[in-house]
Amino acid sequence: MKIFTNILIWIFAVLLTATVLIYQRMTGPTYPKRGNVEIGSEKIKYALIRTWENEQYPEDRLGARISVAVPESIEGEIRYKRLGTKDEWTILQMHRDADEIFAMLPNQPAAGKLLYVVTLTDGEDFVELTDEPVRIRFKDYIPGWIPLPHVLLIFVALLFSTMTAVEAIRRGNRVMTYTLLTLLSMLIGGLIMGPIMQKYAFGAYWTGWPFGQDLTDNKTLVAFIVWLIAYFVLRRNPQNRFWPVLAAVITLAVFVIPHSVLGSEFDYAAGEVVTGRKSYGP
């Protein structure tokens, strides 16, 4: 019976962790803007990208490829402009490639953003795919060995955070063990791997407090500090159950905050990357 209960607890923790991370991805800047429209007798599904990673070498940077799968009777165009500027809209005709049409948005500096709108026509009707312009953020090349351990360790941190709370509520004897595992995975995944990713992508290791307002950096720091407090409280009083549960609740709360809110953004007027602005866009 005890083994069965432990299995159920682990299943619950894994499902909760997976749900929160999926929510993070769907509300973050890497998740495409999806939907469908009707033009004439055709129903068009689309997934418009909201992030673009520049290639490793400047000569290979061709731009962000925006594409929509449509029948041959439908054509399209994209109009775009730089975010936060008084630029006029630039219009690009979309070209056909097999069963889709596409256009290339010009690459931008790291953390630079464009607004773009895709319009389709069948020769008679015109339809815009989205009610508002889509916001796309550009980032520099991130080596392939970085993202996977970063995401995996963040998953592990949230998983052990949940397990710590459950163990504390159950009055189990693994509270300190799970607390240490939470701290270690959060330290490596969030405070070491995270800044490394950010350095490659946007040119700075840390843009949270006290250097900036990046909410992703700040919420990671808050969660780590709360767990550090919980650890020292448990060292003095192993029977304490309040702080481990509080730390887990705060961690869950900060993970619910969409990724990259108030994150890095290239200020075209100043010619530098700033933080504190909305970074996940429509």
Number of C-alpha atoms within 10 A of each C-alpha: 6 7 8 8 10 11 12 12 16 16 12 15 19 18 13 16 23 15 12 18 20 12 16 19 15 15 19 20 24 18 16 18 18 12 12 11 15 12 16 14 7 13 11 16 14 17 16 22 20 25 21 23 18 22 16 12 9 8 7 9 13 13 17 21 13 18 21 21 17 20 15 12 9 19 20 23 18 21 17 21 20 20 19 15 11 8 10 10 14 11 14 16 16 21 15 18 10 10 10 16 22 21 20 16 20 12 20 20 19 23 25 22 27 22 20 25 20 25 17 23 16 17 10 7 10 15 15 17 24 19 8 12 18 21 24 27 28 24 24 22 17 19 11 8 8 15 15 12 15 23 16 12 20 24 20 20 27 25 24 26 31 29 25 27 23 19 20 22 14 11 13 12 12 13 28 21 12 22 25 20 18 26 23 16 22 28 19 16 26 25 18 14 22 24 20 20 20 19 16 17 21 23 18 14 18 19 26 21 13 9 9 17 20 25 24 21 25 18 21 21 18 15 22 21 14 18 26 17 14 24 22 13 17 19 12 9 10 13 15 16 20 14 19 30 23 15 26 26 16 18 22 18 13 18 21 14 17 20 25 21 22 22 23 31 25 22 19 15 8 8 9 14 19 18 22 16 15 14 23 22 18 15
